[in-house]
Amino acid sequence: MSESRIRRLTPVLDIALDEERKAAGMLGDCQRQLDDSQARLRDLEIYCKEYQNGWTQRFMAQMQTAIEQQNQTVIWHGKSLEKAREVWRQRYQRLEAMRKLIERYQQEARVRADKQAQKLLDELSPRAFDRNRNTP
């Protein structure tokens, strides 16, 4: 190439170099902005996960507390049931004892009544026999 052509292209080259440097600077800025925004995104995701884990842990702690309280409630109701069952068993045994006692008294009353009826029949039978004999 001739020197004159080179001299004519030198300002064009300088402009192109300047534009390339500006573009490189812009590229660097864009890369930094991308890196910064990716870093912020990662930070937000980490924060979100930590917050979520923290929230989840707090939630799980609350759930565990609720479970423990409910377990205590179940235990309390189980003990109440056992006490009620024992009271019922005692009352049922008392009822059955009363029923047996009444049944025994009824049986004794039937036996007495049968004996009295038999005694009355025994007393009446000779009289009836005597009446039949004395009647012409």
DOTOR-90278 format. One line per field, with one value per residue (C-alpha): residue number from 1; residue in three letters; x, y, z. Coordinates in steps of 0.001 Angstrom, whole numbers, padded with zeros to 6 digits. Layout:
REM DOTOR-90278
nr	(NUM | ...)
rest	(ala | ...)
X	(X | ...)
Y	(Y | ...)
Z	(Z | ...)
//
This chain:
REM DOTOR-90278
nr	(1 | 2 | 3 | 4 | 5 | 6 | 7 | 8 | 9 | 10 | 11 | 12 | 13 | 14 | 15 | 16 | 17 | 18 | 19 | 20 | 21 | 22 | 23 | 24 | 25 | 26 | 27 | 28 | 29 | 30 | 31 | 32 | 33 | 34 | 35 | 36 | 37 | 38 | 39 | 40 | 41 | 42 | 43 | 44 | 45 | 46 | 47 | 48 | 49 | 50 | 51 | 52 | 53 | 54 | 55 | 56 | 57 | 58 | 59 | 60 | 61 | 62 | 63 | 64 | 65 | 66 | 67 | 68 | 69 | 70 | 71 | 72 | 73 | 74 | 75 | 76 | 77 | 78 | 79 | 80 | 81 | 82 | 83 | 84 | 85 | 86 | 87 | 88 | 89 | 90 | 91 | 92 | 93 | 94 | 95 | 96 | 97 | 98 | 99 | 100 | 101 | 102 | 103 | 104 | 105 | 106 | 107 | 108 | 109 | 110 | 111 | 112 | 113 | 114 | 115 | 116 | 117 | 118 | 119 | 120 | 121 | 122 | 123 | 124 | 125 | 126 | 127 | 128 | 129 | 130 | 131 | 132 | 133 | 134 | 135 | 136)
rest	(met | ser | glu | ser | arg | ile | arg | arg | leu | thr | pro | val | leu | asp | ile | ala | leu | asp | glu | glu | arg | lys | ala | ala | gly | met | leu | gly | asp | cys | gln | arg | gln | leu | asp | asp | ser | gln | ala | arg | leu | arg | asp | leu | glu | ile | tyr | cys | lys | glu | tyr | gln | asn | gly | trp | thr | gln | arg | phe | met | ala | gln | met | gln | thr | ala | ile | glu | gln | gln | asn | gln | thr | val | ile | trp | his | gly | lys | ser | leu | glu | lys | ala | arg | glu | val | trp | arg | gln | arg | tyr | gln | arg | leu | glu | ala | met | arg | lys | leu | ile | glu | arg | tyr | gln | gln | glu | ala | arg | val | arg | ala | asp | lys | gln | ala | gln | lys | leu | leu | asp | glu | leu | ser | pro | arg | ala | phe | asp | arg | asn | arg | asn | thr | pro)
X	(000000 | 001137 | 001956 | -000707 | -003348 | -001953 | -002092 | -005645 | -006651 | -004874 | -007723 | -010221 | -008106 | -008004 | -011792 | -012228 | -009795 | -011684 | -015004 | -013553 | -012302 | -015720 | -017357 | -014860 | -015652 | -019353 | -018765 | -016877 | -019673 | -022270 | -020242 | -019910 | -023611 | -024407 | -021991 | -023451 | -027013 | -026155 | -024433 | -027497 | -029713 | -027585 | -027628 | -031394 | -031794 | -029495 | -031321 | -034631 | -033501 | -032092 | -035265 | -037318 | -035248 | -035554 | -039265 | -039511 | -037503 | -039719 | -042764 | -041416 | -040614 | -044182 | -045478 | -043316 | -044661 | -048216 | -047523 | -046086 | -049077 | -051470 | -049550 | -049972 | -053676 | -053931 | -052107 | -054407 | -057505 | -056106 | -055681 | -059173 | -060518 | -058746 | -060131 | -063623 | -063251 | -062209 | -065147 | -067504 | -066040 | -066586 | -070132 | -070854 | -069540 | -071682 | -074708 | -074090 | -073653 | -076957 | -078661 | -077340 | -078402 | -081892 | -082023 | -080991 | -083652 | -086234 | -085190 | -085384 | -088821 | -089987 | -088662 | -090432 | -093608 | -093391 | -092816 | -095754 | -097936 | -096854 | -097458 | -100872 | -101651 | -100365 | -102607 | -105609 | -105287 | -106123 | -109017 | -110401 | -109948 | -111656 | -114531 | -115009 | -115126 | -117525 | -119945 | -122730)
Y	(000000 | 003474 | 005839 | 008265 | 005633 | 004723 | 008370 | 008693 | 005556 | 006615 | 008888 | 006189 | 003720 | 006107 | 006487 | 002714 | 002229 | 004802 | 003165 | -000250 | 001068 | 002575 | -000694 | -002599 | -000259 | -000757 | -004514 | -004351 | -002287 | -004721 | -007679 | -006031 | -005217 | -008807 | -010122 | -007734 | -008653 | -012385 | -011893 | -010042 | -012810 | -015445 | -013373 | -013052 | -016777 | -017603 | -015097 | -016513 | -020068 | -019013 | -017133 | -020037 | -022461 | -020140 | -019817 | -023537 | -024124 | -021734 | -023343 | -026784 | -025617 | -024346 | -027611 | -029577 | -027483 | -028066 | -031791 | -031934 | -030035 | -032318 | -035338 | -034035 | -033541 | -037126 | -038389 | -036336 | -037659 | -041187 | -040827 | -039351 | -042307 | -044757 | -042981 | -042964 | -046643 | -047461 | -045481 | -047246 | -050640 | -049928 | -048717 | -051718 | -054120 | -052367 | -052588 | -056279 | -056885 | -055084 | -057129 | -060362 | -059280 | -058422 | -061700 | -063554 | -061720 | -062512 | -066155 | -066204 | -064560 | -067195 | -069960 | -068462 | -068011 | -071596 | -072849 | -070827 | -072062 | -075612 | -075171 | -073746 | -076632 | -079065 | -077492 | -077333 | -080843 | -082728 | -080385 | -080909 | -084619 | -084478 | -082501 | -084988 | -087791 | -086017 | -085134 | -087737)
Z	(000000 | -000589 | 002155 | 001111 | 001445 | 004859 | 005923 | 004728 | 006627 | 009842 | 011004 | 010073 | 012051 | 015009 | 014891 | 014644 | 017566 | 019629 | 018810 | 019680 | 023022 | 023740 | 022765 | 024948 | 027826 | 027185 | 027020 | 030327 | 031890 | 030616 | 031914 | 035331 | 035379 | 034449 | 037089 | 039679 | 038830 | 038908 | 042253 | 043579 | 042239 | 043990 | 047174 | 046956 | 046304 | 049219 | 051422 | 050277 | 051025 | 054381 | 055152 | 053903 | 055957 | 058908 | 058327 | 057810 | 060964 | 062893 | 061377 | 062199 | 065728 | 066053 | 064620 | 067039 | 069924 | 068708 | 068384 | 071901 | 073289 | 071431 | 072716 | 076268 | 075552 | 074294 | 077386 | 079638 | 077879 | 078077 | 081844 | 082128 | 080179 | 082476 | 085553 | 084060 | 083141 | 086718 | 088165 | 085730 | 086641 | 090347 | 089722 | 087504 | 090158 | 092763 | 090469 | 089837 | 093570 | 094227 | 091507 | 093005 | 096478 | 095233 | 093324 | 096482 | 098516 | 095832 | 095899 | 099694 | 099537 | 097029 | 099247 | 102289 | 100304 | 099051 | 102584 | 103894 | 101074 | 101746 | 105477 | 104797 | 102466 | 105026 | 107667 | 105395 | 104023 | 107262 | 107973 | 104518 | 104972 | 108325 | 106884 | 104137 | 106653 | 108977 | 106280 | 105835)
//
